[in-house]
Amino acid sequence: MAEDNSSNSNNLRITIERNPSQSRLSELNIKCWPKWGCSPGKYQLKFDAEETCYLLKGKVKAYPKGSSDFVEFGAGDLVTIPKGLSCTWDVSVAVDKYYKFESESSSSSSS
């Protein structure tokens, strides 16, 4: 099966795991991740690496570029944002989150 992720941005989907268990969070070692926060507003974001984040506080509607659909997530959600996605974050409640970027080395498959 051919993979062409560069041109078709419709393949880039934000995935949300609602209220993951404490054991899942420990397994990911989330408390060791860096933290980031922002106040309410609109932010244009481009993800150059896959990001996994866990929201401690906040409420966000993410609108992928070129789409009127949005994905909504907030406090208690574990969110994975694919590499290459451009989107607008419409933050209605200030965000406080732990985040982690996938390193290039682990995500590229060695053949």
FENKACOR-V742789 format. One record per backbone hydrogen bond with DSSP energy under -1.0 kcal/mol. CO is the residue of the C=O (numbers start at 0). NH is the residue of the N-H. If there is no record, write none. Layout:
co=CO nh=NH
co=CO nh=NH
This chain:
co=6 nh=8
co=7 nh=10
co=8 nh=11
co=14 nh=79
co=16 nh=77
co=20 nh=24
co=21 nh=25
co=22 nh=26
co=23 nh=27
co=24 nh=29
co=28 nh=31
co=29 nh=32
co=33 nh=98
co=35 nh=96
co=37 nh=94
co=40 nh=90
co=42 nh=88
co=44 nh=86
co=46 nh=83
co=49 nh=101
co=50 nh=80
co=51 nh=99
co=52 nh=78
co=53 nh=97
co=54 nh=75
co=56 nh=95
co=57 nh=74
co=58 nh=91
co=58 nh=92
co=59 nh=72
co=60 nh=89
co=61 nh=70
co=62 nh=87
co=63 nh=66
co=70 nh=61
co=72 nh=59
co=73 nh=76
co=76 nh=54
co=77 nh=16
co=78 nh=52
co=79 nh=14
co=80 nh=50
co=81 nh=84
co=84 nh=46
co=85 nh=64
co=86 nh=44
co=87 nh=62
co=88 nh=42
co=89 nh=60
co=90 nh=40
co=92 nh=58
co=94 nh=37
co=95 nh=55
co=95 nh=56
co=96 nh=35
co=97 nh=53
co=99 nh=51
co=102 nh=106
co=103 nh=107
